[in-house]
Amino acid sequence: MLHFYIARCADNSLYCGSCKDLQSRENIHNTGKGAKYTRSRRPIRIVYSEEFPTLSEAMRREAQVKRWTKAQKEMLIRKHIRQ
């Protein structure tokens, strides 16, 4: 399975990405080898994810959510926590 995820950075900003292994990706971000955006905002924690059968579908969802406001992303995260 492939994943779309939202990570919360140390400065409370949100980062969207896609990957195969969530735990591995979180570790990569936290060692400073991930995206340039997260390198100066460590540590990060993945707070939301969705599974997809293909990487292209996960990346499509990532592109969609990246266009959302922070408030919309926070609402998605909150809905997930309540479930």
N, C-alpha and C positions, 0 to 999 in steps of 0.2 A: 504494500500500500504506500501511496505517496501522500504527503500532508501539506496543507496550507496552515500557517501558524501566525499568531500574533504574540510578540514578546514585549514585555514591559521592561524598559531600561531603568537604570539607577536614577536618572533624572525625571522619571515618570512619563517619559515619552513612549510611544508605541512604534514598533517595527514589524512590518509584515514580510513574510518570506515563505518559501516552499522547500521541502526536503524529503528524503526517504526515511530518516531516523531522527525523531524529535530530540531524544536525549543526547545523541551525538552532536546534533546541530547546536543545541544549547551550550554544550561543552566547548565547541569550536568558537562560538561567539565569546564565551567567557575567558578563553585563552588569548583573545585578541586576534584570532586568525579568521574571523568571520567578516561580515560586511563592514565597510569603512564607517558607516553610520554608527554601528554599535561599539566600535573599538574604544571610543572616548566616553562611552556611556555604560560601562560595565559596573557591576554585573547585570546581566539580563536574566529574565525568567520567562519561559514560555507560559502564557496564561490562557491561551485558547488555541484549539486546532480542529481541523476537519480532515477527514480521509477522502482520498480520490483514487480511482483505479489507474489513472495515468498522470504523468508529470504535467502534460499540457493542460489538463483540467485543473490541477492544483494551481498552476501558474495563472490560468485565466481567472480563478477566484482571487488570487493574490492581487492581480491587476485591478479587479473590480473593487476590492476592499481598500486598496491604497488610495483610491479616489475619494473615499468617504472622509467625513470630518472626524476629528478625534472623538467627539461626543457620540457619533454613530458607532464607532469602533468600541467605545466603552459600553454602550448599550448591548452590543453583541456579546461582549465578555460577561456582562452581568446576567444576561439571559442564560448563558451557558452555565454559570455558577449555580443558578437557582434550580436547574434541572436535576 
